[in-house]
């Protein structure tokens, strides 16, 4: 049996704005609404389904990208003045991390979710 993640729900105060924030950084289209969801489909066909919610805890979402994609996305993060961190506790501002041959960085979306981009392990 092949088991794959199909989708996950991302709670957001403003689903469309939150989806636009992430889609803009990752250069992904926002899919047409499905019921109450604003989805973004990743390359592996997993969707992030943004759903309007007022009360929720912060979640962590990590996106593996190529070295080239990292440079482009990281450039967008810097151009837009988004604070980024080398650690998930968000203590090392303005830095990226390097570990096991990969690079990565963390940043917060408009709802406080912790987003991460990282390259494959070397």
Biopython code that builds the backbone (N, CA, C, O; Angstrom):
import numpy as np
from Bio.PDB.StructureBuilder import StructureBuilder

atoms = [
    (1, "UNK", "N", (0.841, -1.170, 0.000)),
    (1, "UNK", "CA", (0.000, 0.000, 0.000)),
    (1, "UNK", "C", (0.892, 1.242, 0.000)),
    (1, "UNK", "O", (1.873, 1.311, 0.741)),
    (2, "UNK", "N", (0.548, 2.204, -0.823)),
    (2, "UNK", "CA", (1.254, 3.474, -0.850)),
    (2, "UNK", "C", (0.388, 4.515, -0.159)),
    (2, "UNK", "O", (-0.707, 4.831, -0.625)),
    (3, "UNK", "N", (0.873, 5.038, 0.938)),
    (3, "UNK", "CA", (0.121, 6.033, 1.707)),
    (3, "UNK", "C", (0.779, 7.385, 1.492)),
    (3, "UNK", "O", (1.990, 7.538, 1.649)),
    (4, "UNK", "N", (-0.038, 8.353, 1.131)),
    (4, "UNK", "CA", (0.460, 9.702, 0.902)),
    (4, "UNK", "C", (-0.428, 10.696, 1.613)),
    (4, "UNK", "O", (-1.637, 10.498, 1.728)),
    (5, "UNK", "N", (0.181, 11.769, 2.091)),
    (5, "UNK", "CA", (-0.597, 12.861, 2.646)),
    (5, "UNK", "C", (-1.329, 13.540, 1.499)),
    (5, "UNK", "O", (-0.722, 13.838, 0.470)),
    (6, "UNK", "N", (-2.619, 13.787, 1.660)),
    (6, "UNK", "CA", (-3.429, 14.407, 0.617)),
    (6, "UNK", "C", (-3.593, 15.902, 0.851)),
    (6, "UNK", "O", (-3.430, 16.696, -0.076)),
    (7, "UNK", "N", (-3.915, 16.294, 2.083)),
    (7, "UNK", "CA", (-4.094, 17.715, 2.392)),
    (7, "UNK", "C", (-3.981, 17.935, 3.888)),
    (7, "UNK", "O", (-4.054, 16.995, 4.680)),
    (8, "UNK", "N", (-3.804, 19.177, 4.254)),
    (8, "UNK", "CA", (-3.855, 19.569, 5.653)),
    (8, "UNK", "C", (-4.556, 20.914, 5.729)),
    (8, "UNK", "O", (-4.456, 21.733, 4.815)),
    (9, "UNK", "N", (-5.257, 21.131, 6.817)),
    (9, "UNK", "CA", (-5.990, 22.384, 6.996)),
    (9, "UNK", "C", (-5.102, 23.376, 7.734)),
    (9, "UNK", "O", (-4.496, 23.052, 8.756)),
    (10, "UNK", "N", (-5.039, 24.584, 7.198)),
    (10, "UNK", "CA", (-4.267, 25.661, 7.799)),
    (10, "UNK", "C", (-5.259, 26.714, 8.302)),
    (10, "UNK", "O", (-5.860, 27.421, 7.493)),
    (11, "UNK", "N", (-5.438, 26.830, 9.608)),
    (11, "UNK", "CA", (-6.365, 27.831, 10.120)),
    (11, "UNK", "C", (-5.801, 29.237, 9.909)),
    (11, "UNK", "O", (-4.603, 29.471, 10.062)),
    (12, "UNK", "N", (-6.685, 30.161, 9.555)),
    (12, "UNK", "CA", (-6.246, 31.533, 9.283)),
    (12, "UNK", "C", (-7.383, 32.512, 9.549)),
    (12, "UNK", "O", (-8.552, 32.205, 9.318)),
    (13, "UNK", "N", (-7.023, 33.687, 10.034)),
    (13, "UNK", "CA", (-8.041, 34.720, 10.224)),
    (13, "UNK", "C", (-8.570, 35.213, 8.883)),
    (13, "UNK", "O", (-9.761, 35.491, 8.747)),
    (14, "UNK", "N", (-7.697, 35.321, 7.903)),
    (14, "UNK", "CA", (-8.074, 35.726, 6.542)),
    (14, "UNK", "C", (-7.447, 34.710, 5.586)),
    (14, "UNK", "O", (-6.303, 34.884, 5.167)),
    (15, "UNK", "N", (-8.185, 33.647, 5.236)),
    (15, "UNK", "CA", (-7.607, 32.574, 4.421)),
    (15, "UNK", "C", (-7.024, 33.039, 3.088)),
    (15, "UNK", "O", (-5.953, 32.584, 2.687)),
    (16, "UNK", "N", (-7.715, 33.931, 2.410)),
    (16, "UNK", "CA", (-7.222, 34.371, 1.100)),
    (16, "UNK", "C", (-5.903, 35.136, 1.241)),
    (16, "UNK", "O", (-4.958, 34.886, 0.491)),
    (17, "UNK", "N", (-5.836, 36.060, 2.192)),
    (17, "UNK", "CA", (-4.604, 36.831, 2.393)),
    (17, "UNK", "C", (-3.457, 35.923, 2.830)),
    (17, "UNK", "O", (-2.318, 36.103, 2.396)),
    (18, "UNK", "N", (-3.755, 34.957, 3.681)),
    (18, "UNK", "CA", (-2.716, 34.040, 4.145)),
    (18, "UNK", "C", (-2.214, 33.159, 3.013)),
    (18, "UNK", "O", (-1.012, 32.928, 2.884)),
    (19, "UNK", "N", (-3.137, 32.667, 2.194)),
    (19, "UNK", "CA", (-2.745, 31.854, 1.039)),
    (19, "UNK", "C", (-1.916, 32.699, 0.064)),
    (19, "UNK", "O", (-0.926, 32.217, -0.486)),
    (20, "UNK", "N", (-2.318, 33.950, -0.147)),
    (20, "UNK", "CA", (-1.566, 34.824, -1.051)),
    (20, "UNK", "C", (-0.157, 35.081, -0.530)),
    (20, "UNK", "O", (0.787, 35.148, -1.317)),
    (21, "UNK", "N", (-0.002, 35.224, 0.780)),
    (21, "UNK", "CA", (1.314, 35.443, 1.384)),
    (21, "UNK", "C", (2.247, 34.286, 1.033)),
    (21, "UNK", "O", (3.342, 34.502, 0.513)),
    (22, "UNK", "N", (1.813, 33.062, 1.318)),
    (22, "UNK", "CA", (2.673, 31.907, 1.084)),
    (22, "UNK", "C", (2.838, 31.623, -0.404)),
    (22, "UNK", "O", (3.947, 31.353, -0.864)),
    (23, "UNK", "N", (1.751, 31.681, -1.152)),
    (23, "UNK", "CA", (1.832, 31.417, -2.591)),
    (23, "UNK", "C", (2.768, 32.415, -3.273)),
    (23, "UNK", "O", (3.503, 32.052, -4.191)),
    (24, "UNK", "N", (2.742, 33.658, -2.827)),
    (24, "UNK", "CA", (3.630, 34.666, -3.393)),
    (24, "UNK", "C", (5.098, 34.370, -3.129)),
    (24, "UNK", "O", (5.944, 34.573, -4.001)),
    (25, "UNK", "N", (5.399, 33.892, -1.932)),
    (25, "UNK", "CA", (6.793, 33.550, -1.614)),
    (25, "UNK", "C", (7.257, 32.322, -2.378)),
    (25, "UNK", "O", (8.377, 32.286, -2.885)),
    (26, "UNK", "N", (6.382, 31.303, -2.460)),
    (26, "UNK", "CA", (6.769, 30.039, -3.091)),
    (26, "UNK", "C", (6.512, 30.018, -4.594)),
    (26, "UNK", "O", (6.828, 29.034, -5.264)),
    (27, "UNK", "N", (5.942, 31.091, -5.126)),
    (27, "UNK", "CA", (5.608, 31.188, -6.546)),
    (27, "UNK", "C", (4.665, 30.050, -6.971)),
    (27, "UNK", "O", (4.914, 29.337, -7.944)),
    (28, "UNK", "N", (3.580, 29.911, -6.209)),
    (28, "UNK", "CA", (2.564, 28.908, -6.499)),
    (28, "UNK", "C", (1.228, 29.601, -6.749)),
    (28, "UNK", "O", (0.962, 30.656, -6.173)),
    (29, "UNK", "N", (0.388, 29.021, -7.600)),
    (29, "UNK", "CA", (-0.942, 29.606, -7.790)),
    (29, "UNK", "C", (-1.855, 29.222, -6.623)),
    (29, "UNK", "O", (-1.652, 28.202, -5.963)),
    (30, "UNK", "N", (-2.846, 30.046, -6.391)),
    (30, "UNK", "CA", (-3.904, 29.699, -5.442)),
    (30, "UNK", "C", (-4.994, 29.017, -6.250)),
    (30, "UNK", "O", (-5.453, 29.553, -7.258)),
    (31, "UNK", "N", (-5.408, 27.844, -5.813)),
    (31, "UNK", "CA", (-6.434, 27.090, -6.522)),
    (31, "UNK", "C", (-7.805, 27.715, -6.302)),
    (31, "UNK", "O", (-7.989, 28.487, -5.361)),
    (32, "UNK", "N", (-8.769, 27.390, -7.158)),
    (32, "UNK", "CA", (-10.135, 27.869, -6.927)),
    (32, "UNK", "C", (-10.643, 27.361, -5.578)),
    (32, "UNK", "O", (-10.272, 26.269, -5.145)),
    (33, "UNK", "N", (-11.486, 28.144, -4.916)),
    (33, "UNK", "CA", (-12.017, 27.713, -3.617)),
    (33, "UNK", "C", (-12.731, 26.369, -3.718)),
    (33, "UNK", "O", (-13.376, 26.057, -4.719)),
    (34, "UNK", "N", (-12.596, 25.590, -2.658)),
    (34, "UNK", "CA", (-13.302, 24.313, -2.532)),
    (34, "UNK", "C", (-14.078, 24.382, -1.227)),
    (34, "UNK", "O", (-13.494, 24.389, -0.143)),
    (35, "UNK", "N", (-15.399, 24.431, -1.340)),
    (35, "UNK", "CA", (-16.255, 24.607, -0.166)),
    (35, "UNK", "C", (-15.791, 25.864, 0.575)),
    (35, "UNK", "O", (-15.792, 26.948, -0.008)),
    (36, "UNK", "N", (-15.399, 25.745, 1.833)),
    (36, "UNK", "CA", (-14.948, 26.902, 2.626)),
    (36, "UNK", "C", (-13.439, 27.070, 2.620)),
    (36, "UNK", "O", (-12.915, 27.878, 3.387)),
    (37, "UNK", "N", (-12.732, 26.342, 1.788)),
    (37, "UNK", "CA", (-11.275, 26.325, 1.801)),
    (37, "UNK", "C", (-10.671, 27.128, 0.657)),
    (37, "UNK", "O", (-11.227, 27.194, -0.439)),
    (38, "UNK", "N", (-9.512, 27.740, 0.937)),
    (38, "UNK", "CA", (-8.689, 28.385, -0.075)),
    (38, "UNK", "C", (-7.429, 27.531, -0.187)),
    (38, "UNK", "O", (-6.549, 27.625, 0.669)),
    (39, "UNK", "N", (-7.325, 26.693, -1.232)),
    (39, "UNK", "CA", (-6.211, 25.744, -1.308)),
    (39, "UNK", "C", (-5.018, 26.234, -2.140)),
    (39, "UNK", "O", (-5.151, 27.011, -3.086)),
    (40, "UNK", "N", (-3.866, 25.741, -1.738)),
    (40, "UNK", "CA", (-2.629, 25.860, -2.517)),
    (40, "UNK", "C", (-2.145, 24.429, -2.719)),
    (40, "UNK", "O", (-2.031, 23.672, -1.755)),
    (41, "UNK", "N", (-1.862, 24.057, -3.958)),
    (41, "UNK", "CA", (-1.385, 22.704, -4.226)),
    (41, "UNK", "C", (0.123, 22.720, -4.437)),
    (41, "UNK", "O", (0.643, 23.485, -5.249)),
    (42, "UNK", "N", (0.813, 21.867, -3.696)),
    (42, "UNK", "CA", (2.262, 21.741, -3.811)),
    (42, "UNK", "C", (2.602, 20.765, -4.931)),
    (42, "UNK", "O", (1.714, 20.088, -5.449)),
    (43, "UNK", "N", (3.870, 20.686, -5.308)),
    (43, "UNK", "CA", (4.315, 19.858, -6.432)),
    (43, "UNK", "C", (3.964, 18.388, -6.246)),
    (43, "UNK", "O", (3.754, 17.675, -7.228)),
    (44, "UNK", "N", (3.897, 17.924, -5.000)),
    (44, "UNK", "CA", (3.584, 16.518, -4.755)),
    (44, "UNK", "C", (2.076, 16.269, -4.607)),
    (44, "UNK", "O", (1.659, 15.216, -4.126)),
    (45, "UNK", "N", (1.278, 17.234, -5.020)),
    (45, "UNK", "CA", (-0.188, 17.182, -5.040)),
    (45, "UNK", "C", (-0.826, 17.286, -3.656)),
    (45, "UNK", "O", (-2.041, 17.128, -3.532)),
    (46, "UNK", "N", (-0.050, 17.542, -2.633)),
    (46, "UNK", "CA", (-0.606, 17.803, -1.310)),
    (46, "UNK", "C", (-1.137, 19.225, -1.313)),
    (46, "UNK", "O", (-0.488, 20.133, -1.833)),
    (47, "UNK", "N", (-2.313, 19.425, -0.735)),
    (47, "UNK", "CA", (-2.842, 20.784, -0.672)),
    (47, "UNK", "C", (-2.804, 21.312, 0.753)),
    (47, "UNK", "O", (-3.011, 20.579, 1.720)),
    (48, "UNK", "N", (-2.536, 22.591, 0.848)),
    (48, "UNK", "CA", (-2.704, 23.340, 2.085)),
    (48, "UNK", "C", (-4.048, 24.021, 1.940)),
    (48, "UNK", "O", (-4.215, 24.898, 1.092)),
    (49, "UNK", "N", (-5.000, 23.629, 2.752)),
    (49, "UNK", "CA", (-6.362, 24.147, 2.658)),
    (49, "UNK", "C", (-6.582, 25.186, 3.747)),
    (49, "UNK", "O", (-6.821, 24.840, 4.904)),
    (50, "UNK", "N", (-6.500, 26.463, 3.374)),
    (50, "UNK", "CA", (-6.689, 27.547, 4.332)),
    (50, "UNK", "C", (-8.166, 27.662, 4.686)),
    (50, "UNK", "O", (-9.026, 27.703, 3.806)),
    (51, "UNK", "N", (-8.450, 27.713, 5.986)),
    (51, "UNK", "CA", (-9.818, 27.763, 6.495)),
    (51, "UNK", "C", (-9.944, 28.899, 7.489)),
    (51, "UNK", "O", (-9.097, 29.049, 8.370)),
    (52, "UNK", "N", (-10.980, 29.693, 7.361)),
    (52, "UNK", "CA", (-11.206, 30.824, 8.253)),
    (52, "UNK", "C", (-11.450, 30.312, 9.667)),
    (52, "UNK", "O", (-12.277, 29.431, 9.900)),
    (53, "UNK", "N", (-10.701, 30.895, 10.604)),
    (53, "UNK", "CA", (-10.824, 30.554, 12.016)),
    (53, "UNK", "C", (-10.311, 31.734, 12.826)),
    (53, "UNK", "O", (-9.369, 32.415, 12.421)),
    (54, "UNK", "N", (-10.928, 31.968, 13.959)),
    (54, "UNK", "CA", (-10.485, 33.073, 14.814)),
    (54, "UNK", "C", (-9.554, 32.604, 15.924)),
    (54, "UNK", "O", (-8.668, 33.344, 16.351)),
    (55, "UNK", "N", (-9.754, 31.381, 16.389)),
    (55, "UNK", "CA", (-8.952, 30.875, 17.504)),
    (55, "UNK", "C", (-8.212, 29.607, 17.079)),
    (55, "UNK", "O", (-8.829, 28.619, 16.682)),
    (56, "UNK", "N", (-6.896, 29.648, 17.166)),
    (56, "UNK", "CA", (-6.090, 28.481, 16.819)),
    (56, "UNK", "C", (-4.686, 28.666, 17.372)),
    (56, "UNK", "O", (-4.263, 29.783, 17.670)),
    (57, "UNK", "N", (-3.978, 27.568, 17.502)),
    (57, "UNK", "CA", (-2.586, 27.604, 17.914)),
    (57, "UNK", "C", (-1.704, 27.661, 16.673)),
    (57, "UNK", "O", (-2.119, 27.284, 15.578)),
    (58, "UNK", "N", (-0.503, 28.130, 16.864)),
    (58, "UNK", "CA", (0.462, 28.192, 15.769)),
    (58, "UNK", "C", (0.862, 26.781, 15.359)),
    (58, "UNK", "O", (1.052, 25.909, 16.206)),
    (59, "UNK", "N", (0.987, 26.565, 14.056)),
    (59, "UNK", "CA", (1.459, 25.298, 13.517)),
    (59, "UNK", "C", (2.787, 25.525, 12.788)),
    (59, "UNK", "O", (3.177, 26.660, 12.513)),
    (60, "UNK", "N", (3.467, 24.422, 12.484)),
    (60, "UNK", "CA", (4.727, 24.496, 11.748)),
    (60, "UNK", "C", (4.549, 23.783, 10.419)),
    (60, "UNK", "O", (4.044, 22.662, 10.369)),
    (61, "UNK", "N", (4.966, 24.440, 9.339)),
    (61, "UNK", "CA", (4.902, 23.869, 7.992)),
    (61, "UNK", "C", (6.272, 24.032, 7.363)),
    (61, "UNK", "O", (6.800, 25.142, 7.293)),
    (62, "UNK", "N", (6.856, 22.922, 6.900)),
    (62, "UNK", "CA", (8.197, 22.942, 6.314)),
    (62, "UNK", "C", (8.112, 22.543, 4.850)),
    (62, "UNK", "O", (7.397, 21.606, 4.494)),
    (63, "UNK", "N", (8.841, 23.253, 4.007)),
    (63, "UNK", "CA", (8.810, 23.028, 2.563)),
    (63, "UNK", "C", (10.220, 22.758, 2.063)),
    (63, "UNK", "O", (11.095, 23.620, 2.147)),
    (64, "UNK", "N", (10.434, 21.557, 1.543)),
    (64, "UNK", "CA", (11.735, 21.239, 0.963)),
    (64, "UNK", "C", (11.773, 21.801, -0.448)),
    (64, "UNK", "O", (10.875, 21.563, -1.257)),
    (65, "UNK", "N", (12.822, 22.545, -0.723)),
    (65, "UNK", "CA", (12.999, 23.209, -2.012)),
    (65, "UNK", "C", (14.404, 22.925, -2.527)),
    (65, "UNK", "O", (15.287, 22.556, -1.753)),
    (66, "UNK", "N", (14.612, 23.094, -3.820)),
    (66, "UNK", "CA", (15.956, 22.913, -4.371)),
    (66, "UNK", "C", (16.854, 24.062, -3.914)),
    (66, "UNK", "O", (16.377, 25.065, -3.381)),
    (67, "UNK", "N", (18.142, 23.901, -4.128)),
    (67, "UNK", "CA", (19.090, 24.970, -3.798)),
    (67, "UNK", "C", (18.722, 26.263, -4.534)),
    (67, "UNK", "O", (18.742, 27.347, -3.951)),
    (68, "UNK", "N", (18.390, 26.134, -5.812)),
    (68, "UNK", "CA", (18.041, 27.304, -6.616)),
    (68, "UNK", "C", (16.750, 27.944, -6.113)),
    (68, "UNK", "O", (16.661, 29.166, -6.003)),
    (69, "UNK", "N", (15.749, 27.114, -5.808)),
    (69, "UNK", "CA", (14.478, 27.644, -5.291)),
    (69, "UNK", "C", (14.699, 28.334, -3.949)),
    (69, "UNK", "O", (14.089, 29.366, -3.671)),
    (70, "UNK", "N", (15.568, 27.768, -3.119)),
    (70, "UNK", "CA", (15.864, 28.392, -1.828)),
    (70, "UNK", "C", (16.366, 29.816, -2.044)),
    (70, "UNK", "O", (15.901, 30.754, -1.397)),
    (71, "UNK", "N", (17.319, 29.966, -2.959)),
    (71, "UNK", "CA", (17.888, 31.299, -3.204)),
    (71, "UNK", "C", (16.809, 32.291, -3.650)),
    (71, "UNK", "O", (16.791, 33.434, -3.195)),
    (72, "UNK", "N", (15.925, 31.861, -4.525)),
    (72, "UNK", "CA", (14.868, 32.749, -5.029)),
    (72, "UNK", "C", (13.869, 33.084, -3.919)),
    (72, "UNK", "O", (13.528, 34.250, -3.723)),
    (73, "UNK", "N", (13.403, 32.070, -3.199)),
    (73, "UNK", "CA", (12.420, 32.296, -2.127)),
    (73, "UNK", "C", (13.034, 33.127, -1.011)),
    (73, "UNK", "O", (12.399, 34.048, -0.497)),
    (74, "UNK", "N", (14.262, 32.805, -0.635)),
    (74, "UNK", "CA", (14.935, 33.569, 0.409)),
    (74, "UNK", "C", (15.099, 35.031, -0.019)),
    (74, "UNK", "O", (14.971, 35.942, 0.799)),
    (75, "UNK", "N", (15.378, 35.241, -1.288)),
    (75, "UNK", "CA", (15.455, 36.605, -1.814)),
    (75, "UNK", "C", (14.136, 37.339, -1.650)),
    (75, "UNK", "O", (14.123, 38.515, -1.286)),
    (76, "UNK", "N", (13.030, 36.662, -1.914)),
    (76, "UNK", "CA", (11.711, 37.288, -1.730)),
    (76, "UNK", "C", (11.461, 37.623, -0.264)),
    (76, "UNK", "O", (10.924, 38.684, 0.053)),
    (77, "UNK", "N", (11.853, 36.715, 0.626)),
    (77, "UNK", "CA", (11.695, 36.962, 2.061)),
    (77, "UNK", "C", (12.452, 38.240, 2.446)),
    (77, "UNK", "O", (11.918, 39.096, 3.151)),
    (78, "UNK", "N", (13.680, 38.358, 1.984)),
    (78, "UNK", "CA", (14.488, 39.537, 2.296)),
    (78, "UNK", "C", (13.906, 40.796, 1.656)),
    (78, "UNK", "O", (13.810, 41.832, 2.313)),
    (79, "UNK", "N", (13.513, 40.718, 0.377)),
    (79, "UNK", "CA", (12.950, 41.883, -0.319)),
    (79, "UNK", "C", (11.703, 42.411, 0.378)),
    (79, "UNK", "O", (11.471, 43.619, 0.408)),
    (80, "UNK", "N", (10.911, 41.524, 0.930)),
    (80, "UNK", "CA", (9.648, 41.914, 1.569)),
    (80, "UNK", "C", (9.814, 42.288, 3.029)),
    (80, "UNK", "O", (8.840, 42.620, 3.704)),
    (81, "UNK", "N", (11.035, 42.237, 3.514)),
    (81, "UNK", "CA", (11.298, 42.637, 4.892)),
    (81, "UNK", "C", (10.722, 41.684, 5.926)),
    (81, "UNK", "O", (10.398, 42.095, 7.040)),
    (82, "UNK", "N", (10.595, 40.421, 5.567)),
    (82, "UNK", "CA", (10.067, 39.419, 6.492)),
    (82, "UNK", "C", (11.199, 38.970, 7.412)),
    (82, "UNK", "O", (12.275, 38.599, 6.944)),
    (83, "UNK", "N", (10.957, 39.003, 8.695)),
    (83, "UNK", "CA", (11.962, 38.561, 9.647)),
    (83, "UNK", "C", (12.123, 37.051, 9.539)),
    (83, "UNK", "O", (11.139, 36.312, 9.518)),
    (84, "UNK", "N", (13.364, 36.604, 9.470)),
    (84, "UNK", "CA", (13.646, 35.174, 9.349)),
    (84, "UNK", "C", (14.642, 34.767, 10.421)),
    (84, "UNK", "O", (15.359, 35.600, 10.975)),
    (85, "UNK", "N", (14.674, 33.463, 10.706)),
    (85, "UNK", "CA", (15.446, 32.942, 11.828)),
    (85, "UNK", "C", (16.171, 31.664, 11.443)),
    (85, "UNK", "O", (15.760, 30.953, 10.526)),
    (86, "UNK", "N", (17.257, 31.381, 12.156)),
    (86, "UNK", "CA", (18.015, 30.150, 11.945)),
    (86, "UNK", "C", (17.521, 29.023, 12.849)),
    (86, "UNK", "O", (18.020, 27.901, 12.767)),
    (87, "UNK", "N", (16.553, 29.310, 13.702)),
    (87, "UNK", "CA", (16.101, 28.304, 14.666)),
    (87, "UNK", "C", (14.585, 28.379, 14.846)),
    (87, "UNK", "O", (13.985, 29.439, 14.670)),
    (88, "UNK", "N", (13.968, 27.241, 15.201)),
    (88, "UNK", "CA", (12.510, 27.228, 15.356)),
    (88, "UNK", "C", (12.015, 28.001, 16.576)),
    (88, "UNK", "O", (10.829, 28.324, 16.654)),
    (89, "UNK", "N", (12.890, 28.303, 17.522)),
    (89, "UNK", "CA", (12.498, 29.113, 18.672)),
    (89, "UNK", "C", (12.509, 30.609, 18.329)),
    (89, "UNK", "O", (12.118, 31.447, 19.142)),
    (90, "UNK", "N", (12.961, 30.922, 17.121)),
    (90, "UNK", "CA", (12.996, 32.303, 16.619)),
    (90, "UNK", "C", (13.859, 33.209, 17.505)),
    (90, "UNK", "O", (13.478, 34.333, 17.831)),
    (91, "UNK", "N", (15.018, 32.693, 17.881)),
    (91, "UNK", "CA", (15.965, 33.454, 18.692)),
    (91, "UNK", "C", (17.114, 34.003, 17.863)),
    (91, "UNK", "O", (17.747, 34.982, 18.259)),
    (92, "UNK", "N", (17.397, 33.383, 16.709)),
    (92, "UNK", "CA", (18.543, 33.781, 15.890)),
    (92, "UNK", "C", (18.053, 34.517, 14.643)),
    (92, "UNK", "O", (18.081, 33.980, 13.535)),
    (93, "UNK", "N", (17.609, 35.748, 14.845)),
    (93, "UNK", "CA", (17.035, 36.543, 13.762)),
    (93, "UNK", "C", (18.092, 36.933, 12.736)),
    (93, "UNK", "O", (19.262, 37.131, 13.064)),
    (94, "UNK", "N", (17.650, 37.039, 11.488)),
    (94, "UNK", "CA", (18.523, 37.484, 10.418)),
    (94, "UNK", "C", (19.545, 36.458, 9.981)),
    (94, "UNK", "O", (20.543, 36.807, 9.350)),
    (95, "UNK", "N", (19.312, 35.185, 10.310)),
    (95, "UNK", "CA", (20.266, 34.132, 9.967)),
    (95, "UNK", "C", (19.540, 32.947, 9.323)),
    (95, "UNK", "O", (18.336, 32.766, 9.502)),
    (96, "UNK", "N", (20.294, 32.155, 8.577)),
    (96, "UNK", "CA", (19.804, 30.877, 8.096)),
    (96, "UNK", "C", (20.601, 29.795, 8.815)),
    (96, "UNK", "O", (21.632, 30.083, 9.424)),
    (97, "UNK", "N", (20.132, 28.554, 8.747)),
    (97, "UNK", "CA", (20.901, 27.477, 9.349)),
    (97, "UNK", "C", (21.513, 26.601, 8.275)),
    (97, "UNK", "O", (21.029, 26.533, 7.145)),
    (98, "UNK", "N", (22.582, 25.937, 8.653)),
    (98, "UNK", "CA", (23.249, 24.949, 7.794)),
    (98, "UNK", "C", (23.448, 23.702, 8.651)),
    (98, "UNK", "O", (24.070, 23.757, 9.712)),
    (99, "UNK", "N", (22.911, 22.579, 8.176)),
    (99, "UNK", "CA", (22.986, 21.347, 8.948)),
    (99, "UNK", "C", (22.864, 20.147, 8.013)),
    (99, "UNK", "O", (21.968, 20.103, 7.169)),
    (100, "UNK", "N", (23.758, 19.181, 8.162)),
    (100, "UNK", "CA", (23.720, 17.960, 7.344)),
    (100, "UNK", "C", (23.680, 18.250, 5.843)),
    (100, "UNK", "O", (22.995, 17.560, 5.088)),
    (101, "UNK", "N", (24.410, 19.261, 5.426)),
    (101, "UNK", "CA", (24.469, 19.595, 4.014)),
    (101, "UNK", "C", (23.277, 20.355, 3.489)),
    (101, "UNK", "O", (23.153, 20.550, 2.280)),
    (102, "UNK", "N", (22.402, 20.788, 4.367)),
    (102, "UNK", "CA", (21.238, 21.555, 3.897)),
    (102, "UNK", "C", (21.242, 22.950, 4.499)),
    (102, "UNK", "O", (21.869, 23.218, 5.524)),
    (103, "UNK", "N", (20.516, 23.827, 3.818)),
    (103, "UNK", "CA", (20.294, 25.188, 4.312)),
    (103, "UNK", "C", (18.813, 25.341, 4.612)),
    (103, "UNK", "O", (17.974, 24.670, 4.011)),
    (104, "UNK", "N", (18.503, 26.224, 5.540)),
    (104, "UNK", "CA", (17.101, 26.462, 5.832)),
    (104, "UNK", "C", (16.908, 27.734, 6.618)),
    (104, "UNK", "O", (17.856, 28.319, 7.143)),
    (105, "UNK", "N", (15.661, 28.148, 6.687)),
    (105, "UNK", "CA", (15.306, 29.303, 7.501)),
    (105, "UNK", "C", (13.841, 29.207, 7.884)),
    (105, "UNK", "O", (13.045, 28.554, 7.209)),
    (106, "UNK", "N", (13.505, 29.864, 8.970)),
    (106, "UNK", "CA", (12.146, 29.910, 9.498)),
    (106, "UNK", "C", (11.627, 31.337, 9.405)),
    (106, "UNK", "O", (12.394, 32.297, 9.476)),
    (107, "UNK", "N", (10.310, 31.463, 9.244)),
    (107, "UNK", "CA", (9.670, 32.775, 9.251)),
    (107, "UNK", "C", (8.206, 32.585, 9.636)),
    (107, "UNK", "O", (7.663, 31.487, 9.507)),
    (108, "UNK", "N", (7.584, 33.631, 10.098)),
    (108, "UNK", "CA", (6.182, 33.575, 10.517)),
    (108, "UNK", "C", (5.281, 34.094, 9.404)),
    (108, "UNK", "O", (5.624, 35.051, 8.710)),
    (109, "UNK", "N", (4.128, 33.455, 9.242)),
    (109, "UNK", "CA", (3.138, 33.965, 8.294)),
    (109, "UNK", "C", (2.245, 34.968, 9.027)),
    (109, "UNK", "O", (2.432, 35.172, 10.227)),
    (110, "UNK", "N", (1.286, 35.598, 8.353)),
    (110, "UNK", "CA", (0.457, 36.619, 9.016)),
    (110, "UNK", "C", (-0.333, 36.112, 10.216)),
    (110, "UNK", "O", (-0.781, 36.918, 11.031)),
    (111, "UNK", "N", (-0.518, 34.791, 10.348)),
    (111, "UNK", "CA", (-1.267, 34.222, 11.470)),
    (111, "UNK", "C", (-0.367, 33.701, 12.577)),
    (111, "UNK", "O", (-0.854, 33.170, 13.575)),
    (112, "UNK", "N", (0.935, 33.848, 12.412)),
    (112, "UNK", "CA", (1.866, 33.370, 13.415)),
    (112, "UNK", "C", (2.326, 31.939, 13.213)),
    (112, "UNK", "O", (3.093, 31.418, 14.023)),
    (113, "UNK", "N", (1.863, 31.284, 12.127)),
    (113, "UNK", "CA", (2.349, 29.938, 11.840)),
    (113, "UNK", "C", (3.833, 30.012, 11.503)),
    (113, "UNK", "O", (4.287, 30.954, 10.854)),
    (114, "UNK", "N", (4.577, 29.015, 11.947)),
    (114, "UNK", "CA", (6.009, 28.975, 11.683)),
    (114, "UNK", "C", (6.266, 28.234, 10.381)),
    (114, "UNK", "O", (6.050, 27.025, 10.297)),
    (115, "UNK", "N", (6.719, 28.941, 9.384)),
    (115, "UNK", "CA", (7.017, 28.371, 8.084)),
    (115, "UNK", "C", (8.524, 28.140, 7.987)),
    (115, "UNK", "O", (9.318, 28.864, 8.588)),
    (116, "UNK", "N", (8.895, 27.130, 7.228)),
    (116, "UNK", "CA", (10.306, 26.818, 7.053)),
    (116, "UNK", "C", (10.541, 26.411, 5.604)),
    (116, "UNK", "O", (9.763, 25.658, 5.019)),
    (117, "UNK", "N", (11.621, 26.920, 5.045)),
    (117, "UNK", "CA", (12.094, 26.399, 3.754)),
    (117, "UNK", "C", (13.435, 25.761, 4.012)),
    (117, "UNK", "O", (14.244, 26.295, 4.771)),
    (118, "UNK", "N", (13.686, 24.618, 3.386)),
    (118, "UNK", "CA", (14.940, 23.918, 3.583)),
    (118, "UNK", "C", (15.306, 23.157, 2.321)),
    (118, "UNK", "O", (14.443, 22.703, 1.569)),
    (119, "UNK", "N", (16.591, 23.034, 2.114)),
    (119, "UNK", "CA", (17.089, 22.305, 0.955)),
    (119, "UNK", "C", (17.290, 20.840, 1.340)),
    (119, "UNK", "O", (17.350, 20.524, 2.528)),
    (120, "UNK", "N", (17.394, 19.943, 0.361)),
    (120, "UNK", "CA", (17.618, 18.524, 0.680)),
    (120, "UNK", "C", (18.946, 18.326, 1.392)),
    (120, "UNK", "O", (19.879, 19.110, 1.220)),
    (121, "UNK", "N", (19.018, 17.279, 2.187)),
    (121, "UNK", "CA", (20.270, 16.945, 2.876)),
    (121, "UNK", "C", (21.315, 16.575, 1.842)),
    (121, "UNK", "O", (21.002, 15.964, 0.820)),
    (122, "UNK", "N", (22.560, 16.948, 2.111)),
    (122, "UNK", "CA", (23.647, 16.738, 1.182)),
    (122, "UNK", "C", (24.238, 15.416, 1.221)),
    (122, "UNK", "O", (25.171, 15.135, 0.468)),
]
sb = StructureBuilder()
sb.init_structure("model")
sb.init_model(0)
sb.init_chain("A")
sb.init_seg("    ")
for serial, (resi, resn, name, xyz) in enumerate(atoms, 1):
    if name == "N":
        sb.init_residue(resn, " ", resi, " ")
    sb.init_atom(name, np.array(xyz, "f"), 0.0, 1.0, " ", f" {name:<3s}", serial, name[0])
structure = sb.get_structure()
